[in-house]
Amino acid sequence: MINRKKKHGKWYREHVGDFHVKLATKKGYRSRAAFKLLEIQKKDRFILPGMLVADLGAAPGSWSQILSALVTSRGKVFAIDLSEMVPIENVVFVKGDLTRQSFTTELEEFLGAKKFDVVVSDLAPDLSGIHQTDQAKMYNLFEFTVKFVKSHLKPGGTFLVKVFQGVNISAVRGTMCEMFNDLTTRKPKASKDRSSEVYFLGREFVWRNSS
């Protein structure tokens, strides 16, 4: 119990002293993660006004805040998470489980006959601290995001997804290369140095169902 308290205390001190945490508070973003998306967007300009965008693993909503501003009132954001999220203008939020497709009705109402221009995923599993276990959990989540993309991303669309570097990274890269004509890897400066997370940005979606 003492060690756990010390560990939590260290995390809390690092968190409140974090530059991006302070900046997020100052700018009104819900988490430091906003700056990861902002940095990737600045480099790659893949989100434009008028787009339909899906935000997987959206809570507490910092990415949805950025996405709403980028697509403007001409576009729309569909956000999904297991946790509740305070409403954001121009964002339709559904509390649902990606692994169980528990949001089908709301998604069909949102899209109609259309598909998404962009899907973004900042999903991460509950971490155990055991690297191999966390790698396996993250890969499992990636597979569910891929299923979502194959069903709901329009041809030529874009997919941004967070993954962990490690034993499964080659399989992830291979899947992304099969699905997209262009693949870029990004490690935003807002990511913590000790974090193994990277982001794959796939553009020009080309996957076709062969069944």
Long-range contacts (C-beta under 8 A, 24 or more apart in sequence): 20-190, 24-62, 29-62, 29-65, 29-66, 30-60, 30-61, 30-62, 30-65, 30-86, 31-60, 31-62, 32-62, 32-190, 33-62, 33-63, 33-122, 33-190, 34-62, 34-63, 34-65, 34-66, 35-188, 35-189, 35-190, 36-122, 36-188, 36-190, 36-191, 36-199, 37-62, 37-63, 37-66, 37-67, 37-120, 37-122, 37-160, 38-66, 39-186, 39-188, 39-189, 39-190, 40-160, 40-186, 40-188, 40-199, 40-201, 41-66, 41-70, 43-186, 44-184, 44-186, 44-201, 46-118, 46-158, 46-160, 46-201, 46-203, 47-71, 47-118, 48-117, 49-74, 49-75, 50-74, 50-75, 51-75, 51-117, 51-118, 52-76, 52-78, 52-111, 52-114, 52-115, 52-116, 52-117, 52-118, 53-77, 53-78, 53-116, 53-117, 53-118, 53-119, 53-120, 54-78, 54-79, 54-80, 54-116, 54-118, 54-119, 54-120, 54-148, 54-152, 55-79, 55-80, 55-91, 55-120, 55-121, 55-122, 56-80, 56-98, 56-119, 56-120, 56-121, 56-122, 56-123, 56-145, 56-148, 57-81, 57-98, 57-121, 57-122, 57-123, 57-124, 58-85, 58-91, 58-93, 58-122, 59-83, 59-84, 59-85, 60-85, 60-86, 61-85, 61-86, 61-88, 61-91, 61-93, 63-120, 63-122, 64-88, 64-91, 64-93, 67-91, 67-120, 76-110, 78-107, 78-110, 78-111, 78-116, 98-123, 98-141, 98-144, 98-145, 98-148, 99-141, 99-144, 107-152, 111-152, 114-154, 115-152, 115-153, 115-154, 115-157, 116-152, 116-153, 116-154, 116-157, 117-154, 117-157, 117-158, 118-153, 118-157, 118-158, 118-159, 118-160, 119-145, 119-148, 119-149, 119-152, 119-153, 119-157, 119-158, 119-159, 119-160, 120-159, 120-160, 120-161, 121-145, 121-159, 121-160, 121-161, 121-162, 122-162, 123-161, 123-162, 124-162, 124-197, 131-166, 132-166, 132-167, 134-164, 135-164, 135-166, 135-167, 135-168, 136-168, 138-163, 138-164, 138-168, 139-163, 139-168, 139-171, 139-172, 142-168, 142-172, 142-175, 146-175, 146-179, 149-179, 149-205, 149-207, 150-179, 150-207, 150-209, 153-205, 154-205, 155-205, 155-206, 156-204, 156-205, 157-205, 158-201, 158-202, 158-203, 158-204, 158-205, 159-200, 159-201, 159-202, 159-205, 160-199, 160-200, 160-201, 160-202, 161-199, 161-200, 161-202, 162-197, 162-198, 162-199, 163-197, 163-198, 163-199, 163-200, 164-196, 164-197, 164-198, 165-196, 165-197, 165-198, 166-196, 172-200, 173-200, 176-200, 176-202, 178-207, 179-205, 179-206, 179-207, 180-204, 180-205, 180-206, 181-206
